[in-house]
Every structure is written in structure tokens, then in C-alpha cells.
């Protein structure tokens, strides 16, 4: 099987331009990131993954939807909305994956920011989605760290552990390669592992040594550790209820956490610089004393 994650694809969304305009005005960003996200046929999976929070939802078909019921299969949790163009664009690819790996894969479509189930049912019928779809509660969204962009997909291994998270429209070849790797099937890619420093579970932001949009270069290693401690100890005042570190990972566009973290870095660098200047200026006077 030959795969190329560098392949660019586009598809006209089935939602009209008005729907896309509405999406732009709603609180969750509809992420239209490029499908090509991996270079050189490399997939990255979390080292020592943690169990995904289980839930009990009622699918649009009236049946219960839980993670436990699909234990032993690879699971793809796909958070989406009918007004999201990129979400609509990836539905045909997800349908193909579900059909191809139907005995080993379970895709679950979790609807966010929708109030009318009848609208969702119409889209499901129109697109002939072949996997369960359910309206998602705020509690479930919170369990998964909040969903700041759509589509957002979590990849779970056969033990129900989250091994990867993807935001935006991705090349289906990437999903298929991850699925095959987790099933122990041959793949044309190298597998790398990484530690979760907030990319998967936002609570792990305290493990991060770098944060999006935060320039730590003015600090020495000791100052950097102090700064990171402050980022994880101080809450952001933007209303997100996260720490500064968590907010930087959750919302890179947050002006509040960006300004506050920058201020902390500046204060630390200036304070230390001031002490050093004072010590240097005092030294000649001491040397001149009898």
C-alpha cells in the first residue's frame, strides 16, 4: 500500500455559502486546515496513552452510544456540525473508511453546536452516513478538553486509549494509516511516538516546555522554569476557566493569555537583568575601599 500524506485534495462542501457565513459567526471555529499535515509518510502516536472518557449518548437511531460497546475496535470520534463546510467535506471519506474496516473500526459522529436533531437527521440521510451519530452534551465536550475547532477527531486504540487528536480537514490516507497501524496491519509509513503535553488532554499542559505564541528565548533555563510554573499556576481571565498554559494550547488566538504570558516573561527577564546590573555596579566601589 503506497500512501502520500502530501497529496492535496479539495471537495465542494454540500452546505451553501450562507451556512459557511453562519459558521464563521458562531463561537467554535470551523477549521479548514490543509489535508496535508504529515511529511515523509510519518505518523505520530501518543506514548503511554490514557483512556478516553466514556459517555452514554443516544444516537439519532435511538440506540445507546458508548465507547465500551466498541472495545476491541479502533474508534474514531469525530466532533462535527452540519454548518461546518470542512466537516461536510470529510464525510464521504469517513463513510469509505467505515465500510472498508467495518469489523475492526467504529467511527462515531458527535454533533456539537446544534439544537435541532431533525436538521442533523436530514444531513445524515442525505449523505448516507453509515456510522452512528449523536447529539453531544456540553459535559462530553468538556471531558474532551472543549472543542475549539471543527472538525476535531480523536483516534482511540483497541483498548479505548486516545493516541492522537486531529483538528481540521485531514487527508483520509492519514486516518487510514493510523487505523491500520493500531490494528497491526502493514503500513507504508514510519511510526513515531510523543509525550502528551496538552495536545490530547489539556490537563497535561503542565508537562509542556514550550507553549504556542509564547517566546521564552529571553530567559535562561532557571527563569524558564519559573515562567512555566507561573503559567500553570495562574488562571486566564478570558473566561475560559483554564490556566494560562492551558489557554495558550486551547486557544492560540486568545489575546488575554498571550498578553499575560508575555508580561510574565518580560518581568522575569527585567528583574533578573536589574539585579545583575546592580551587582556589577557595586563591585568597583567595594574594590576601591581601603
Backbone torsions as a table, in degrees:
resi	resn	phi	psi	omega
1	UNK	NA	121.1	179.9
2	UNK	-104.4	126.2	-177.1
3	UNK	-123.7	150.1	174.8
4	UNK	-137.2	109.3	-179.3
5	UNK	-77.3	-5.9	-179.1
6	UNK	-88.5	-3.6	-178.6
7	UNK	-68.6	127.5	179.2
8	UNK	-96.2	134.2	177.9
9	UNK	-137.4	150.7	175.5
10	UNK	-139.4	152.3	179.4
11	UNK	-146.0	137.3	179.6
12	UNK	-68.8	123.9	178.6
13	UNK	-64.0	150.0	179.0
14	UNK	-83.4	-9.1	176.6
15	UNK	-87.6	139.3	-176.5
16	UNK	-71.2	169.2	-177.4
17	UNK	-60.0	-31.6	179.0
18	UNK	-62.7	-38.1	179.4
19	UNK	-64.8	-37.9	179.3
20	UNK	-68.2	-34.3	176.8
21	UNK	-65.2	-41.5	177.6
22	UNK	-61.9	-41.2	-179.6
23	UNK	-59.5	-38.0	-178.1
24	UNK	-67.6	-23.8	-177.5
25	UNK	-91.7	-10.5	-177.2
26	UNK	-86.4	159.0	-171.2
27	UNK	-64.9	-26.4	-179.8
28	UNK	-93.4	133.4	179.7
29	UNK	-76.8	135.2	176.5
30	UNK	-92.5	103.7	-168.5
31	UNK	-81.2	118.0	178.7
32	UNK	-106.1	45.8	-178.6
33	UNK	-68.7	154.5	-178.2
34	UNK	-60.7	149.5	176.4
35	UNK	-66.4	-32.3	-176.9
36	UNK	-79.7	107.3	-177.1
37	UNK	-126.5	-13.7	-178.5
38	UNK	-113.1	146.3	-179.1
39	UNK	-115.7	137.7	173.9
40	UNK	65.8	32.2	177.6
41	UNK	51.8	58.8	176.6
42	UNK	-123.1	132.1	172.6
43	UNK	-114.5	148.5	-176.7
44	UNK	-120.9	127.5	179.9
45	UNK	-125.6	148.8	-177.0
46	UNK	-66.3	134.4	173.4
47	UNK	-81.2	135.4	-177.9
48	UNK	52.8	60.4	-177.3
49	UNK	-66.7	156.2	179.3
50	UNK	-108.8	157.1	-177.7
51	UNK	-64.6	140.2	176.3
52	UNK	-74.6	141.8	177.0
53	UNK	-62.8	125.9	179.5
54	UNK	-79.5	164.4	-179.0
55	UNK	-151.9	166.1	174.1
56	UNK	-133.1	103.5	179.6
57	UNK	-115.0	164.5	176.0
58	UNK	-107.9	119.3	-179.1
59	UNK	-68.8	166.0	178.6
60	UNK	-63.9	-18.5	177.2
61	UNK	-86.9	1.5	178.5
62	UNK	88.1	-3.8	-178.9
63	UNK	-91.4	151.4	178.2
64	UNK	-68.9	142.2	180.0
65	UNK	-125.2	115.5	179.1
66	UNK	-138.1	160.2	174.9
67	UNK	-73.5	-37.3	-176.4
68	UNK	-57.3	-34.4	-177.7
69	UNK	-68.7	-17.9	-179.0
70	UNK	-111.3	15.9	178.2
71	UNK	-58.4	136.6	-176.6
72	UNK	101.8	-13.3	175.9
73	UNK	-110.1	157.4	167.6
74	UNK	-73.8	137.3	-178.3
75	UNK	-119.4	137.0	174.7
76	UNK	-119.0	107.4	177.3
77	UNK	-88.5	115.3	-175.0
78	UNK	-113.9	103.9	176.8
79	UNK	-83.9	125.1	-175.6
80	UNK	-153.0	176.9	177.8
81	UNK	-146.4	152.0	-177.2
82	UNK	-68.2	-25.4	-178.8
83	UNK	-83.7	-4.1	-176.1
84	UNK	-91.4	113.0	-179.0
85	UNK	-57.9	-51.2	177.7
86	UNK	-59.5	-33.4	176.9
87	UNK	-62.2	-45.4	178.4
88	UNK	-63.0	-38.3	-175.4
89	UNK	-65.5	-31.0	-176.1
90	UNK	-89.7	-7.8	-178.5
91	UNK	-56.3	-47.6	179.4
92	UNK	-58.0	-37.0	179.0
93	UNK	-67.6	-38.7	178.5
94	UNK	-67.1	-37.1	177.4
95	UNK	-60.9	-43.8	179.7
96	UNK	-63.6	-43.6	179.3
97	UNK	-62.4	-43.2	-179.5
98	UNK	-62.9	-41.1	179.5
99	UNK	-67.7	-41.3	-175.8
100	UNK	-69.3	-36.3	-177.1
101	UNK	-118.2	37.0	-170.4
102	UNK	-58.2	-28.7	-179.3
103	UNK	-89.9	-9.1	-175.8
104	UNK	-124.4	-6.7	-176.1
105	UNK	-131.3	140.6	172.0
106	UNK	-129.5	111.3	173.8
107	UNK	-89.8	139.5	177.3
108	UNK	-127.7	122.8	177.9
109	UNK	-92.7	117.0	-177.5
110	UNK	-111.2	114.0	-174.4
111	UNK	-83.4	131.0	176.3
112	UNK	-122.6	155.9	178.2
113	UNK	54.8	39.5	175.8
114	UNK	-130.4	138.3	178.6
115	UNK	-110.7	-24.9	-174.7
116	UNK	-104.4	104.0	-178.6
117	UNK	-64.7	-26.9	-178.7
118	UNK	-65.5	-34.7	177.2
119	UNK	-64.1	-43.6	179.5
120	UNK	-64.5	-42.4	179.7
121	UNK	-60.0	-38.6	179.3
122	UNK	-64.7	-41.1	179.2
123	UNK	-67.0	-41.7	179.0
124	UNK	-60.9	-42.4	179.3
125	UNK	-68.1	-41.0	-178.2
126	UNK	-65.1	-40.9	-177.5
127	UNK	-89.6	-7.8	179.1
128	UNK	58.5	45.6	176.7
129	UNK	-60.3	131.6	-175.4
130	UNK	-107.8	19.8	177.2
131	UNK	-132.2	157.7	-175.8
132	UNK	-64.9	142.9	178.2
133	UNK	-128.3	137.0	-178.9
134	UNK	-140.9	149.4	172.5
135	UNK	-72.1	133.5	-174.3
136	UNK	-98.5	135.1	179.3
137	UNK	-81.5	157.1	175.7
138	UNK	-58.1	-31.7	-179.8
139	UNK	-63.6	-42.1	179.9
140	UNK	-65.8	-43.2	177.9
141	UNK	-59.3	-41.3	179.5
142	UNK	-65.2	-39.7	179.2
143	UNK	-60.2	-30.4	-179.2
144	UNK	-98.2	25.6	172.7
145	UNK	80.2	13.3	-175.1
146	UNK	79.0	143.9	-179.3
147	UNK	-110.2	103.2	-173.9
148	UNK	-91.9	-12.1	-179.7
149	UNK	-145.3	152.6	177.8
150	UNK	-128.2	142.5	-7.4
151	UNK	-74.2	153.9	171.6
152	UNK	-126.7	128.0	-178.1
153	UNK	-124.9	137.3	175.2
154	UNK	-110.4	132.6	178.5
155	UNK	-102.9	123.9	-178.5
156	UNK	-113.2	139.5	176.6
157	UNK	-78.8	-177.5	-174.6
158	UNK	-69.1	-10.5	176.4
159	UNK	-99.1	7.9	177.4
160	UNK	78.7	24.1	180.0
161	UNK	-104.0	140.8	-179.0
162	UNK	-79.0	120.7	-178.4
163	UNK	-111.1	-12.8	178.4
164	UNK	-163.2	154.0	176.7
165	UNK	-134.3	133.2	-179.8
166	UNK	-126.1	133.9	174.4
167	UNK	-113.8	136.8	178.4
168	UNK	90.6	179.7	-177.4
169	UNK	-78.8	122.9	-176.6
170	UNK	-118.1	156.8	175.8
171	UNK	-64.6	128.0	179.8
172	UNK	-59.8	-23.4	177.6
173	UNK	-63.1	-31.3	177.6
174	UNK	-66.4	-49.1	178.1
175	UNK	-58.0	-45.9	-177.1
176	UNK	-63.9	-39.2	179.4
177	UNK	-64.7	-41.9	177.6
178	UNK	-63.6	-42.5	179.5
179	UNK	-61.2	-47.8	-178.5
180	UNK	-63.9	-39.4	179.3
181	UNK	-62.2	-42.1	-179.2
182	UNK	-70.7	-23.6	178.2
183	UNK	-90.0	-3.2	-179.6
184	UNK	77.3	21.4	179.4
185	UNK	-92.8	157.0	-179.2
186	UNK	-61.5	141.4	176.9
187	UNK	-137.2	153.9	177.3
188	UNK	-102.2	63.8	-177.4
189	UNK	-163.8	158.8	175.8
190	UNK	-96.5	138.5	179.8
191	UNK	-101.0	123.4	174.1
192	UNK	-114.2	152.6	178.2
193	UNK	-116.9	155.5	179.8
194	UNK	-145.4	157.0	176.9
195	UNK	-85.2	139.5	178.2
196	UNK	-76.2	112.3	177.5
197	UNK	-115.0	36.4	179.1
198	UNK	112.3	-10.0	-180.0
199	UNK	-67.9	-33.8	-178.8
200	UNK	-100.3	-63.8	176.5
201	UNK	-103.0	119.6	-176.2
202	UNK	-61.4	-25.0	179.6
203	UNK	-64.0	-18.5	-178.5
204	UNK	-89.7	14.5	177.1
205	UNK	-60.7	-24.9	-179.5
206	UNK	-70.0	-6.7	176.5
207	UNK	-90.4	-11.8	-173.5
208	UNK	-73.8	141.1	174.7
209	UNK	-103.7	-9.9	175.2
210	UNK	-138.4	151.0	179.8
211	UNK	-132.6	146.0	-179.3
212	UNK	-59.0	128.6	175.7
213	UNK	76.1	9.8	-180.0
214	UNK	-113.9	118.8	-179.5
215	UNK	-93.9	107.1	-179.6
216	UNK	-97.6	5.0	-175.2
217	UNK	-61.8	-28.0	178.3
218	UNK	-71.2	-8.6	-173.9
219	UNK	-102.9	147.2	172.1
220	UNK	-82.6	172.4	-176.0
221	UNK	-54.2	-41.0	-180.0
222	UNK	-67.3	-42.6	178.6
223	UNK	-64.2	-37.2	179.7
224	UNK	-61.7	-41.9	178.3
225	UNK	-64.0	-39.2	177.4
226	UNK	-63.1	-44.3	-179.7
227	UNK	-61.9	-46.3	-180.0
228	UNK	-62.0	-37.4	177.1
229	UNK	-62.5	-43.6	179.1
230	UNK	-63.9	-41.1	179.4
231	UNK	-59.8	-34.9	-177.2
232	UNK	-89.4	-14.6	-179.4
233	UNK	-94.9	-26.4	-175.1
234	UNK	-98.8	133.9	178.8
235	UNK	-81.3	147.6	176.5
236	UNK	-80.1	142.0	-177.1
237	UNK	-97.2	14.9	-179.5
238	UNK	-78.6	-10.8	-178.8
239	UNK	103.7	1.7	-177.3
240	UNK	-77.7	-17.8	-178.1
241	UNK	68.8	19.9	176.7
242	UNK	-106.0	166.3	169.6
243	UNK	-73.4	169.6	177.8
244	UNK	-59.1	-42.4	-179.9
245	UNK	-63.0	-45.9	-180.0
246	UNK	-63.7	-39.3	-179.6
247	UNK	-65.2	-38.0	179.0
248	UNK	-62.9	-34.2	178.4
249	UNK	-78.1	-41.6	-176.4
250	UNK	-70.7	-43.0	-175.8
251	UNK	-138.1	92.8	-177.5
252	UNK	-65.8	-16.8	-179.2
253	UNK	-92.4	2.2	-178.6
254	UNK	-69.1	115.7	-178.6
255	UNK	-72.3	-27.6	-177.3
256	UNK	-68.2	-54.1	-179.4
257	UNK	-67.0	-32.1	178.7
258	UNK	-65.6	-44.5	-179.6
259	UNK	-68.0	-41.3	-177.1
260	UNK	-68.3	-43.2	178.9
261	UNK	-65.1	-36.9	177.5
262	UNK	-64.1	-39.1	179.0
263	UNK	-64.8	-40.9	179.0
264	UNK	-62.5	-44.0	179.0
265	UNK	-62.3	-44.8	-179.7
266	UNK	-62.7	-45.9	-179.5
267	UNK	-61.1	-43.1	-179.6
268	UNK	-64.8	-43.7	-177.9
269	UNK	-68.4	-39.2	-179.0
270	UNK	-72.0	-39.7	179.7
271	UNK	-61.9	-47.2	179.9
272	UNK	-65.4	-40.2	179.2
273	UNK	-63.5	-39.0	-179.8
274	UNK	-64.5	-40.8	178.9
275	UNK	-63.7	-40.9	-178.9
276	UNK	-64.7	-38.9	179.5
277	UNK	-65.6	-40.4	-179.5
278	UNK	-64.8	-41.4	-179.3
279	UNK	-65.8	-38.9	-178.6
280	UNK	-68.6	-37.3	-178.1
281	UNK	-72.9	-25.2	-178.7
282	UNK	-79.3	-25.2	-174.7
283	UNK	-61.3	-47.2	-179.9
284	UNK	-60.5	-37.4	-180.0
285	UNK	-62.9	-40.3	-179.7
286	UNK	-65.0	-39.2	-178.3
287	UNK	-68.0	-28.3	-176.9
288	UNK	-83.2	-9.4	-178.3
289	UNK	-72.0	149.0	180.0
290	UNK	-66.7	NA	NA
